[in-house]
Amino acid sequence: MSKKYLEKNVLDAAMERLEIMFQNFDNIYFSVSRGKRQFCHGAVGK
């Protein structure tokens, strides 16, 4: 699969995706760890 470049920067694309998540799901959970390996985990549910 080849890369598809968009006319957006990373921040705008992330904000757009977060907006879609908040519009479509009642519960959104994020877990962030700053241990030896940096880790971010997200879960969504209706």
Order of alpha helices (4+ residues) and beta strands (2+ residues): alpha-beta-beta
